[in-house]
Amino acid sequence: MSPGFDQLSLEDEYEGEIDFSDLEEKYRDIREDQGFDNFVVVDGLPIVTEDQKPKLVKFLMKTLNKVGQVKDGEESVYMPIGDNGKSEGFAFIEYASPEQAIAATKQLHAVALDKKHTLSVNKLTDIDRYGREGRIDDEYQAPYIEPFADKDHLRSWLGDPNGRDQFAMFRGDNVGVFWNNKKDDPESVVDRKHWTQLFIAWSPQGTFLASIHQQGVQLWGGPQFTKQKQLPHPFVSLVQFSPLENYMVTWSNQPISVDPDGKGPLSIDEDGKHIVIWELTTGKPVRSFAAYDLTPAAGPDGAVPPKAKVQWPAFKWSADEKYVARMKPGESLSIYELPSMSMIRDANKERKSIKIDGIVDFEWAPSTPEREGIKQDKRPEQLLAYWTPEMGSKPASVALMSVPSREIVRTRNLFNVTDAKLHWQSDSKFLCVKVDRHSKTKKSVATNLEIFRVREKGVPVEVVDALKDTVINFAWEPKGDRFVVITAGEAVAGSNVLPKTSVSFFSPEKSKTAGVTGAFRHVKTFDKKNSNGIYWSPKGRFVLVGTISVQQHCDLDFYDLDYEGDRTVDDDKVSANLMLMNTEEHYGVTDVEWDPTGRYVVTSASMWTHQMENGFRMWSFSGQPLKESPIEKFKQLLWRPRPPTLLSREEQKQVRRNLREYSREFDELDKEMEEGANLAVVEQRRRLYGEWYAWLNAELEDVKEEREALGLPDPAEMALSKTRSATEGEETVEEVVEEVIEETEEFV
């Protein structure tokens, strides 16, 4: 019989006689399901006496509570006192949850407590992982400090003297970044093979280009697009930048698997998670999350509905990046504050999710709102909107919530709702709720628009119901008050032909009161269209309405809402003058991309959708074709975004007033580029003339020297003197004659 079996039998024999009451009394406050995951060890504290300890603990609590809630307050701070009557320089802290303890290790580690002391924060459970024998060197080794190296300027492309923009293009196995040269071929900046495995994505302000790989995400930037950051998330499939580029969210369908003994940015805390939020400054994870189980429950008949699609983006950001929120469909909304990633507190000072029964969707206001009577001082208010469907006798509703107070500032009840979509205007002046309502028999669906006027007192709601059919697309004008909708009638049963659509334009009435927007009025409708996509210029005014990803049709309509010609709108009260500038076609078009200036727009046909006539076409803002580029295995083209302008509003107005003067300079540059061939010919002639005169002068010098040696006069000098006397007072002028074949004036 083995010794192990003897010992096990002996323990079984005396199990009933061992008294554990003293241990149970000593450790009765430790819960088995929690263990020590809530505890952290804070090192690097000042050495104080017993009398000074309460003051230090009180001072330390201000820092500790920034990332979470210390359980039982100051009583949960255990600071040992040595035999000499002084503290040991460290303390044990218990947080209210393991998530807060993890946040403390990530947010407070290496943070200065005062001028002389820097905190070192670790989880108590890490002692077993990292403090075991053989993992700590007995001798101190100084850390290696990398020598200073100059970094690339991440916004160098903005200094282009010709004011050009860049775009990234993915085709075949190659990804390239190019300068746009209007009608000429693009100028390559970099072009690399196997730069990405899935797709590419620009950050919102154009600082980084993200490439997606099986091992994770890489961020590139600078004049030659050198590697800036690596975010190791295995099998990553989706990525999302935060609005100000400080964070990134990555998602993978497979849960992360981390080796407990491994090293690197991903720790055991990320094990089993699907979503990671990264801080781009450090390249380290802030917090990770598991994906919600979207498997629906079986119905009464035992049938299981199909699994819901992945909710993406999984997190949505407030305009100032101080908050990020995540929705659990049908149940709750969790709002976290940055950079601690702890939930915001409720009225009882507790950090927990907001229970919202039936919640379907939510959207943050895209900019910090300006509400009447609300001061945006130290902690600016952010707004989010969400909607819930009808449940029993309870109607559907839309609510506006103020964050961080969680106060509901406005609600709107809705009836007979089939679906709803939330559309914020870019300056957060309006929220449009597109409501699809069914009839009592549920055989037909109609749409009306509920527009919340956020800046007005009480947030009144204006209803726009001058729509006969269902709205299939809606889009606000960027930085403007106008919008476009596309409506479609009901499809004929058994027919493969899609129903015709109508494109309608709406604009507010002109108001005599400054700062007040009038009621929304219908401007004009274009019927018998096939359109399904609305693409506004990023500067507003111009909009492309097209038929996208439809095999039978490929129409592109270019509209100007501030046409400077004769009045085209009968209603003089609306602030719009609508003109259809041009109609074109692009067979197989799947994507539309405006450049950040609003001067050019690209339509493309991606092989990700179909294999026919892949490539892109570039148009002017008015719909004039500029170039056509068929490209085999074309996948993606993305214009590089620009950061917000540093000019004040008054300076921007001055630029608009003098736009024609500035445009002349660029027109001259364009003209020089177009006439580059003629200029090259003139330069070649001048070079040949210079070479001829240099040879002639050298020969004349040789002849002169020879005749001087023979005592003869210089005939060349005699001939030149005669020529000078004959041409005295005359000047030779070289004239280049330019002929204008065609002149087109473009309004920007």
C-alpha positions in Angstrom: 0.0 0.0 0.0 1.5 3.4 -1.0 2.3 6.1 1.6 -0.1 8.5 -0.1 -3.0 6.0 0.3 -2.0 5.5 4.0 -2.1 9.2 4.7 -5.4 9.7 2.9 -7.0 6.8 4.9 -5.6 8.3 8.1 -7.2 11.7 7.3 -10.5 10.1 6.6 -10.4 8.2 9.9 -9.8 11.3 12.0 -11.8 13.7 9.9 -14.7 13.8 12.4 -12.5 14.5 15.4 -10.6 17.6 14.1 -12.0 20.8 15.5 -12.0 23.7 12.9 -14.0 26.1 15.1 -10.9 28.3 15.9 -10.1 28.7 12.2 -13.7 29.4 11.2 -13.9 32.1 13.9 -10.6 33.7 12.7 -11.6 33.7 9.0 -15.3 34.0 9.2 -15.4 37.2 7.2 -13.7 35.7 4.1 -16.2 34.4 1.6 -15.3 31.3 -0.3 -16.7 32.6 -3.6 -14.7 35.8 -3.4 -11.4 34.8 -1.9 -8.7 37.5 -2.2 -9.6 38.8 -5.7 -10.9 42.1 -4.1 -7.6 42.8 -2.3 -4.6 44.9 -3.6 -1.2 45.6 -2.1 -0.1 49.3 -2.2 3.6 49.8 -1.8 5.8 52.9 -1.9 3.9 54.7 1.0 5.6 57.1 3.4 6.9 55.7 6.7 4.8 57.2 9.5 4.2 56.7 13.2 1.0 55.3 14.8 -0.2 58.8 15.4 0.4 59.9 11.8 -1.2 56.9 10.3 -4.9 58.2 10.3 -3.9 61.3 8.4 -2.0 59.2 5.8 -4.9 56.8 5.4 -7.3 59.7 4.9 -5.0 61.2 2.3 -4.5 57.9 0.6 -8.2 57.3 0.3 -8.6 60.2 -2.1 -6.4 58.4 -4.6 -7.8 55.0 -4.0 -11.4 56.0 -4.5 -10.7 57.4 -8.0 -10.9 53.9 -9.5 -13.5 52.3 -7.3 -15.0 52.1 -3.9 -12.9 50.9 -1.0 -15.0 48.5 1.0 -16.0 49.8 4.5 -14.0 53.0 3.9 -10.8 53.6 5.9 -11.4 50.5 8.0 -10.5 48.3 5.0 -7.0 49.9 4.8 -4.7 47.6 6.8 -1.3 49.3 7.3 1.1 47.2 9.4 3.2 48.9 12.2 6.6 47.4 12.9 8.4 46.9 16.2 9.9 50.3 15.9 6.4 51.9 16.1 6.5 53.0 12.4 4.7 51.7 9.3 6.4 49.4 6.9 5.7 51.5 3.8 2.9 49.3 2.4 -0.8 48.6 3.0 -3.5 46.0 2.1 -6.7 47.5 0.5 -10.1 45.7 0.0 -12.2 47.0 -2.9 -15.9 46.4 -3.3 -15.4 44.1 -6.4 -12.6 42.2 -8.2 -13.1 44.5 -11.3 -12.3 47.6 -9.2 -9.2 45.8 -7.8 -8.0 45.2 -11.3 -8.7 48.8 -12.3 -6.6 49.9 -9.3 -3.6 47.8 -10.4 -3.8 49.3 -13.9 -4.7 52.9 -13.1 -2.8 53.6 -9.9 0.4 51.6 -10.5 3.4 54.0 -10.9 1.2 57.0 -10.0 2.8 59.7 -7.8 1.3 60.1 -4.4 3.3 63.2 -3.7 6.6 64.7 -4.8 8.7 62.0 -3.0 6.5 58.8 -3.1 5.3 56.8 -6.1 2.7 54.0 -5.6 3.2 50.4 -6.6 -0.1 48.6 -6.8 -0.5 44.8 -7.3 -3.2 42.3 -6.7 -2.8 40.2 -3.5 -3.3 37.0 -5.6 -0.3 37.9 -7.7 2.0 37.1 -4.9 1.5 33.4 -5.5 2.1 33.8 -9.2 5.1 36.1 -9.2 6.6 35.7 -5.7 7.3 32.0 -5.8 10.9 30.8 -5.4 13.0 31.2 -8.5 10.9 34.0 -10.0 12.7 36.9 -8.2 16.4 37.5 -8.6 18.5 37.8 -5.4 20.6 40.5 -6.9 19.3 43.9 -8.1 19.6 44.5 -11.8 19.1 48.1 -13.0 16.4 48.3 -15.7 17.5 48.9 -19.3 16.7 52.4 -20.5 16.4 52.6 -24.3 18.3 55.5 -25.8 16.2 58.5 -27.0 15.1 58.4 -30.6 13.3 61.0 -32.5 9.7 60.0 -33.4 7.8 60.6 -36.6 5.5 63.5 -36.9 2.1 61.7 -37.0 0.3 64.6 -38.7 3.0 65.5 -41.3 0.6 65.0 -44.2 -1.3 68.1 -43.3 1.8 70.2 -44.3 1.5 69.3 -48.0 2.2 72.6 -49.9 -0.5 71.8 -52.5 -3.2 71.0 -49.8 -3.7 67.5 -51.1 -5.4 64.7 -49.3 -4.3 61.0 -49.0 -6.3 57.8 -49.3 -5.5 54.2 -48.5 -6.4 51.5 -51.0 -6.5 47.7 -50.5 -6.4 45.6 -53.6 -5.2 42.0 -54.0 -2.6 41.4 -51.3 -1.3 45.0 -51.5 -2.2 48.0 -49.4 -1.0 51.4 -50.4 -1.3 55.0 -49.3 -1.5 57.6 -52.1 -1.6 61.4 -52.7 -4.7 62.5 -54.7 -3.7 64.5 -57.7 -7.1 65.3 -59.1 -7.0 64.3 -62.8 -3.5 62.8 -62.8 -2.6 59.4 -61.4 -2.3 59.1 -57.6 1.2 59.6 -56.2 2.3 56.6 -54.1 3.5 57.3 -50.5 3.9 53.6 -49.5 2.7 50.4 -51.1 3.3 47.1 -49.3 2.4 43.5 -49.9 0.6 41.5 -47.1 0.2 44.7 -45.0 -3.1 43.4 -43.6 -4.9 40.1 -43.4 -8.6 41.3 -43.1 -9.1 45.0 -43.7 -7.7 48.5 -43.0 -9.2 51.3 -41.0 -8.2 55.0 -40.4 -8.5 56.5 -36.9 -11.2 59.3 -36.7 -8.6 62.1 -37.1 -6.3 60.3 -39.5 -3.4 59.9 -37.1 -3.2 56.1 -37.4 -3.8 53.4 -40.1 -4.8 50.1 -38.5 -4.0 46.8 -40.0 -5.7 43.6 -38.8 -3.9 40.3 -38.3 -4.4 36.9 -36.7 -2.2 37.9 -33.8 -3.8 41.3 -33.3 -3.9 44.9 -34.5 -1.0 47.1 -35.6 -1.1 50.9 -35.8 1.0 52.8 -38.4 1.8 56.5 -38.8 4.3 59.1 -39.8 5.6 60.2 -43.2 6.6 56.6 -44.2 4.0 54.8 -42.0 6.3 53.1 -39.5 4.9 50.9 -36.8 3.6 52.9 -33.8 1.7 50.4 -31.6 0.9 46.6 -31.4 -2.2 45.4 -29.7 -2.0 41.7 -29.3 -5.5 40.3 -29.5 -5.5 36.8 -31.1 -8.1 36.2 -33.9 -9.3 39.8 -33.7 -12.2 40.4 -36.2 -13.6 43.9 -35.5 -12.0 47.1 -34.3 -13.3 50.5 -33.2 -11.5 53.8 -32.4 -12.8 56.2 -29.8 -13.7 59.7 -31.2 -10.5 61.4 -29.9 -8.2 58.5 -30.7 -7.2 57.8 -27.1 -8.7 54.3 -27.0 -9.5 51.3 -29.2 -12.0 48.5 -28.8 -11.1 45.1 -30.3 -13.4 42.0 -30.6 -12.8 38.4 -31.4 -15.3 35.6 -31.8 -13.0 33.2 -30.0 -12.3 33.9 -26.3 -8.8 34.9 -25.4 -6.6 32.2 -24.0 -3.7 33.4 -21.8 -0.8 31.3 -20.5 -0.8 31.8 -16.6 3.0 31.8 -16.7 3.3 34.0 -19.8 4.4 37.6 -20.0 3.0 40.5 -22.1 0.2 43.1 -22.2 -2.5 40.4 -21.8 -2.7 39.0 -18.3 -4.8 36.3 -16.7 -7.5 39.0 -16.3 -8.2 38.9 -20.1 -8.4 35.1 -20.2 -11.8 33.9 -21.6 -12.8 37.5 -22.7 -13.9 38.5 -26.2 -13.6 42.3 -26.0 -10.6 44.4 -24.9 -10.5 48.2 -24.5 -7.0 49.5 -25.1 -5.3 52.8 -24.2 -3.4 53.8 -27.3 -0.9 56.1 -25.5 0.6 53.1 -23.6 -0.6 50.3 -25.8 -2.0 48.4 -22.7 -5.5 47.0 -22.0 -7.7 49.1 -19.8 -10.3 46.5 -19.2 -11.7 43.4 -20.9 -15.2 41.9 -21.2 -16.9 38.7 -22.1 -19.4 38.8 -25.0 -23.1 38.6 -24.0 -24.8 35.3 -24.7 -27.2 36.1 -27.5 -28.6 32.6 -27.8 -32.4 33.0 -27.6 -34.5 30.8 -25.3 -36.7 28.1 -26.8 -40.3 29.0 -27.5 -43.4 27.2 -26.0 -43.3 24.7 -28.9 -39.7 23.9 -28.2 -38.4 25.7 -31.4 -35.3 27.8 -30.9 -35.2 31.1 -32.9 -32.0 31.9 -34.9 -29.1 33.4 -32.8 -28.9 37.2 -32.8 -26.2 38.9 -34.7 -23.1 40.3 -32.9 -23.8 43.6 -31.4 -21.3 46.1 -32.9 -20.1 48.5 -31.9 -20.1 46.7 -28.5 -19.3 50.0 -26.8 -20.3 53.5 -27.7 -18.4 56.6 -26.7 -19.5 60.0 -25.5 -18.2 63.0 -27.5 -15.6 63.9 -24.9 -14.5 60.3 -24.3 -15.1 60.6 -20.6 -17.8 57.9 -20.7 -18.3 54.7 -22.7 -21.5 52.6 -22.5 -22.5 49.0 -23.3 -26.1 47.7 -23.7 -27.3 44.3 -22.7 -30.3 43.9 -25.1 -33.6 44.0 -23.4 -32.2 44.3 -19.9 -29.8 47.1 -18.9 -27.3 49.8 -19.9 -23.9 50.0 -18.3 -22.0 53.4 -18.4 -18.4 53.5 -17.4 -16.2 56.5 -16.8 -12.7 56.9 -18.2 -9.9 56.2 -17.4 -10.9 54.1 -14.4 -13.5 52.1 -16.4 -15.7 51.9 -13.3 -19.4 52.4 -13.5 -20.9 55.7 -12.8 -22.7 56.0 -9.4 -26.4 56.1 -9.0 -28.4 58.2 -6.5 -27.3 55.9 -3.7 -23.6 56.3 -4.6 -23.6 52.7 -5.8 -21.8 51.6 -9.0 -24.1 49.4 -11.0 -25.8 49.0 -14.3 -29.0 51.0 -15.2 -31.9 48.5 -15.5 -34.0 49.4 -18.6 -36.5 46.7 -19.5 -36.7 46.0 -23.2 -34.0 48.4 -24.3 -33.4 48.0 -28.0 -30.8 50.6 -28.9 -29.1 53.8 -27.7 -26.9 56.5 -29.1 -24.7 59.2 -27.5 -25.0 62.8 -28.6 -22.1 63.3 -31.1 -21.0 66.6 -29.5 -21.3 68.1 -26.0 -24.9 69.5 -25.9 -25.9 73.1 -25.2 -29.1 72.9 -23.3 -30.9 76.0 -22.0 -30.2 76.6 -18.3 -27.4 73.9 -18.1 -23.9 75.1 -17.3 -21.1 73.1 -18.8 -18.5 73.8 -16.2 -16.1 71.4 -14.5 -18.0 68.2 -15.4 -19.8 68.9 -18.7 -23.1 67.1 -19.3 -23.3 64.5 -22.0 -26.6 63.2 -23.4 -27.6 59.8 -24.7 -30.9 58.6 -26.2 -32.5 55.2 -26.0 -35.7 53.6 -26.9 -37.8 50.7 -25.6 -40.6 48.8 -27.5 -44.2 48.2 -26.5 -44.5 45.6 -23.7 -48.0 44.6 -22.7 -50.0 47.7 -21.9 -46.8 49.8 -21.7 -46.3 51.9 -24.8 -43.0 52.3 -26.6 -40.9 55.2 -25.5 -37.8 57.3 -26.3 -35.8 58.9 -23.5 -33.0 61.4 -23.2 -30.6 60.7 -20.3 -28.1 63.2 -18.8 -24.8 61.7 -17.8 -23.3 61.4 -15.2 -26.4 62.3 -13.2 -28.5 59.6 -14.9 -31.4 62.1 -14.9 -34.1 61.5 -17.6 -34.5 65.0 -19.1 -37.2 64.1 -21.6 -39.4 61.1 -22.6 -41.8 60.5 -25.5 -44.3 57.7 -25.6 -45.0 56.1 -29.0 -47.8 53.7 -30.1 -48.1 51.0 -32.7 -44.4 50.9 -33.2 -42.8 48.3 -35.4 -39.3 49.8 -35.3 -37.4 53.0 -34.5 -34.0 54.5 -35.4 -32.1 57.2 -33.5 -30.4 59.9 -35.6 -28.5 62.7 -33.9 -27.6 66.0 -35.7 -23.8 66.5 -35.7 -24.0 69.6 -33.4 -26.5 67.8 -31.0 -29.1 70.4 -31.8 -31.7 67.9 -32.8 -32.5 64.2 -32.3 -34.6 62.6 -35.0 -36.4 59.4 -34.1 -37.6 57.6 -37.3 -40.7 55.7 -36.1 -42.2 52.9 -38.3 -45.8 52.5 -37.2 -48.1 49.6 -38.2 -51.8 49.9 -38.7 -54.3 48.2 -36.4 -54.5 45.3 -38.7 -50.6 45.2 -39.0 -50.9 44.9 -42.7 -49.3 48.2 -43.6 -46.5 50.3 -42.2 -46.0 54.1 -42.4 -43.3 56.4 -41.0 -43.2 59.6 -39.2 -40.3 61.6 -37.8 -40.2 62.8 -34.2 -37.6 65.6 -33.9 -36.4 66.6 -30.4 -35.2 70.2 -30.2 -32.5 69.7 -27.7 -31.4 73.3 -27.3 -34.9 74.7 -26.6 -36.5 74.9 -23.1 -38.2 71.7 -22.2 -36.9 69.9 -25.3 -40.1 70.2 -27.4 -40.8 67.5 -30.0 -41.8 68.4 -33.6 -43.6 65.7 -35.6 -43.0 65.5 -39.4 -45.6 63.3 -40.9 -45.7 64.5 -44.5 -44.5 61.1 -45.6 -46.8 58.6 -47.4 -44.5 55.6 -47.5 -42.0 53.9 -45.3 -38.7 55.7 -44.8 -35.8 53.4 -45.7 -33.0 56.0 -45.2 -32.5 59.2 -43.3 -29.5 61.5 -43.0 -28.8 65.0 -41.4 -26.7 67.5 -43.2 -23.3 67.7 -41.4 -23.0 70.9 -39.4 -26.5 71.9 -40.8 -30.2 71.8 -40.1 -31.4 70.1 -43.3 -32.0 66.5 -44.0 -32.8 64.0 -46.7 -35.1 61.0 -46.6 -35.7 58.1 -49.0 -39.1 56.5 -49.0 -40.3 53.3 -50.7 -43.7 51.9 -51.4 -44.8 48.3 -50.6 -43.4 45.6 -52.9 -45.8 43.8 -55.1 -46.4 40.2 -53.9 -44.6 37.6 -56.0 -42.6 40.2 -58.0 -38.8 40.3 -58.2 -38.9 44.0 -59.2 -38.0 46.4 -56.3 -40.5 49.1 -55.7 -39.7 52.6 -56.9 -38.4 55.1 -54.3 -38.7 58.8 -53.7 -36.1 61.3 -52.5 -37.4 64.1 -50.3 -35.6 67.1 -49.0 -36.5 69.1 -45.8 -35.3 72.4 -44.5 -36.2 74.6 -41.6 -38.1 77.9 -42.1 -36.1 81.1 -42.1 -36.2 82.6 -38.6 -35.9 86.3 -37.8 -34.7 85.5 -34.3 -31.0 84.7 -34.0 -30.2 81.3 -32.7 -33.7 79.9 -33.2 -34.4 77.3 -35.9 -37.8 77.5 -37.5 -40.2 74.5 -38.1 -39.1 71.9 -40.7 -40.8 72.2 -44.1 -40.8 70.0 -47.1 -38.6 71.5 -49.9 -39.0 69.1 -52.8 -39.5 65.4 -53.8 -38.0 63.5 -56.7 -40.2 60.5 -57.6 -39.6 57.3 -59.6 -36.1 56.7 -58.3 -34.2 53.6 -57.4 -32.1 55.3 -54.7 -31.3 53.7 -51.4 -28.2 55.5 -50.1 -27.6 59.1 -48.9 -24.0 60.4 -48.7 -23.5 64.0 -47.6 -20.4 66.0 -48.3 -18.5 66.4 -44.9 -18.9 70.2 -45.3 -22.6 70.0 -46.0 -24.5 71.7 -48.9 -23.8 68.9 -51.5 -25.2 65.4 -51.3 -24.9 62.3 -53.4 -28.0 60.1 -53.5 -27.4 56.8 -55.2 -28.4 53.2 -55.8 -25.9 51.1 -53.9 -25.3 47.3 -54.1 -28.3 46.7 -56.4 -27.5 44.6 -59.4 -30.3 46.0 -61.6 -29.6 49.7 -61.0 -26.5 52.0 -60.4 -27.8 55.6 -60.4 -25.8 58.5 -58.9 -27.6 61.8 -58.4 -25.6 64.9 -57.3 -27.6 67.7 -55.5 -26.8 71.2 -54.4 -29.0 72.6 -51.6 -27.6 76.2 -51.9 -27.7 76.6 -55.7 -26.6 80.1 -56.6 -28.6 80.4 -59.8 -32.3 81.2 -60.2 -34.7 80.3 -57.4 -35.8 76.7 -57.9 -37.9 76.3 -54.8 -41.4 77.9 -54.7 -41.5 78.2 -50.9 -39.6 81.4 -50.1 -39.7 80.6 -46.4 -37.3 77.7 -46.5 -33.5 78.2 -46.3 -32.6 76.1 -49.3 -32.4 76.4 -53.1 -32.3 72.8 -54.5 -30.7 71.8 -57.8 -30.0 68.4 -59.3 -26.5 69.1 -60.8 -25.8 65.9 -62.6 -26.9 62.2 -62.9 -24.4 59.5 -63.6 -24.1 55.7 -63.4 -21.5 53.4 -62.0 -22.2 49.7 -62.6 -21.8 47.5 -59.5 -21.1 50.4 -57.1 -20.9 49.1 -53.5 -19.3 52.0 -51.6 -19.2 55.8 -51.6 -16.5 57.9 -49.9 -16.2 61.7 -49.8 -12.8 63.2 -49.2 -12.5 65.3 -46.0 -12.6 68.6 -47.9 -15.8 67.8 -49.8 -14.2 68.5 -53.1 -14.1 64.9 -54.4 -16.2 61.8 -54.0 -15.2 58.2 -54.9 -17.6 55.5 -55.8 -16.1 51.9 -55.8 -17.1 48.3 -56.6 -15.5 45.9 -54.1 -14.8 42.3 -54.7 -16.0 41.6 -51.2 -19.5 42.1 -52.6 -19.1 40.9 -56.2 -16.5 40.0 -58.8 -17.6 42.2 -61.7 -15.8 45.4 -62.9 -14.0 46.0 -59.6 -12.3 49.4 -59.1 -13.2 53.0 -58.4 -14.2 56.2 -60.1 -13.6 59.7 -58.8 -16.0 62.6 -59.3 -16.0 66.3 -58.4 -18.5 67.5 -55.9 -20.9 68.5 -58.7 -20.8 65.0 -60.3 -18.2 65.7 -63.1 -16.2 62.5 -63.8 -12.5 63.0 -63.1 -10.9 59.6 -63.4 -11.8 55.9 -63.8 -9.6 53.2 -62.4 -10.5 49.5 -63.0 -8.5 47.4 -60.6 -8.4 43.6 -60.4 -9.3 42.3 -56.9 -10.1 45.8 -55.6 -11.4 45.6 -52.0 -11.3 49.0 -50.2 -10.6 52.7 -50.6 -10.7 55.0 -47.6 -9.9 58.7 -47.5 -7.6 59.8 -44.7 -9.7 61.9 -42.2 -8.5 65.3 -41.1 -8.5 66.5 -37.5 -10.8 69.4 -36.5 -9.6 72.8 -37.7 -7.6 75.1 -35.3 -9.2 78.2 -36.8 -11.8 80.1 -34.8 -15.3 80.5 -36.1 -14.6 84.1 -37.1 -11.4 83.0 -39.0 -13.4 80.3 -40.8 -16.0 82.9 -41.8 -13.2 85.1 -43.2 -11.8 82.3 -45.2 -15.3 81.7 -46.7 -15.6 85.4 -47.6 -12.3 85.3 -49.4 -12.7 81.8 -50.8 -12.6 83.0 -54.4 -9.2 84.7 -53.9 -7.8 81.6 -52.3 -9.3 79.4 -55.0 -7.4 81.3 -57.7 -4.1 80.2 -56.2 -5.1 76.6 -56.4 -6.6 77.1 -59.8 -3.2 78.3 -61.0 -1.5 75.3 -59.5 -4.0 73.0 -61.2 -3.4 74.8 -64.5 0.4 74.4 -64.1 -0.1 70.7 -63.5 -2.3 70.3 -66.5 0.1 72.3 -68.7 3.1 70.4 -67.3 4.0 69.0 -70.7 4.2 72.5 -72.3 6.3 73.8 -69.4 8.7 70.9 -69.9 9.1 71.7 -73.6 9.9 75.4 -72.8 12.5 74.3 -70.1 14.1 71.9 -72.6 14.5 74.7 -75.2 16.0 77.1 -72.6 18.5 74.4 -71.6 19.5 73.8 -75.2 19.9 77.5 -75.8 22.1 77.7 -72.8 24.3 74.9 -74.0 24.6 76.4 -77.5 25.7 79.8 -76.2 28.1 78.2 -73.7 29.8 76.2 -76.6 29.8 79.3 -78.9 31.5 81.4 -76.3 34.1 78.7 -75.6 34.9 78.5 -79.4 35.2 82.3 -79.7 37.6 82.4 -76.9 39.8 79.8 -78.6 39.8 81.7 -81.9 40.5 84.9 -80.1 43.6 83.5 -78.4 44.9 82.0 -81.7 44.5 85.3 -83.6 46.1 87.3 -80.8 49.1 85.0 -81.0 49.4 85.7 -84.7 48.8 89.5 -84.2 45.6 89.5 -86.1 42.4 91.3 -85.1 39.5 89.3 -83.6 36.8 88.9 -86.3 34.3 87.7 -83.7 34.7 90.7 -81.6 34.3 92.9 -84.7 31.2 91.1 -85.7 29.8 91.3 -82.1 30.5 95.1 -82.0 28.6 95.6 -85.3 25.7 93.5 -83.9 25.6 95.5 -80.7 25.6 98.8 -82.6 22.8 97.6 -84.8 20.7 96.3 -82.0 21.5 99.0 -79.4 18.4 99.8 -77.4 16.6 96.6 -78.5 15.7 93.8 -76.1 15.0 90.2 -77.0 11.8 88.9 -75.4 10.7 85.2 -75.4 6.9 85.0 -75.4 4.9 81.9 -74.5 1.4 82.0 -76.0 -1.4 80.1 -74.1 -4.7 79.3 -75.6 -7.8 78.6 -73.4 -9.8 75.8 -74.9 -12.5 75.5 -72.2 -13.1 77.2 -68.8 -15.3 75.8 -66.1 -16.1 77.6 -62.9 -16.7 75.3 -59.8 -18.3 76.5 -56.6 -16.9 75.1 -53.4 
